[in-house]
Amino acid sequence: MAILTEIINLAKELNVTDEVDFVGAKYGKEVHSYFLNSDLFVYPGGIGLSALHSLSFGIPILTTDNLSLHFPEFELLKPGFNGDLFMDNSFEDLANKIVKWRNNLKVSREYM
C-alpha cells in the first residue's frame, strides 16, 4: 500500500490526477468500461493477460522493465509502438512515461 500511496502522491504533484484512475483489480466484463474510457493502461507489476485485454481495446500499455516479472503475453508489447517500459521502482520514470504518452496521444491517437 505504501507504493500505491507514493504513486498517488506523485500523480498529485505532477497535476495529472484528473487523467488517471487507480482502480485496483478488476475481472471479466467489469474491465470493459475502464478500457473503453482509457487512453493508457499502466500496469506496474508483472503483466500477463491484461496486456492482451488492453491491446484488444487499442489501449497502449505502460509497465515495468523488470522482465523477470512478466508472463508470455508480455511479448505483445512493442516499446515505442503500442506501449512502453518504465524503470522498475522508479516513480519518476513512470510519471515521465505517463506524461510522454499523454502528450503523444493528444497529438494523434494514431500514434499507437
PyMOL commands that set and color helices and strands:
alter all, ss='L'
color gray80, all
select helices_A, chain A and resi 2-13+28-36+49-56+67-69+72-76+91-107+109-111
alter helices_A, ss='H'
color red, helices_A
select strands_A, chain A and resi 41-43+61-64+83-86
alter strands_A, ss='S'
color yellow, strands_A
deselect
rebuild
show_as cartoon
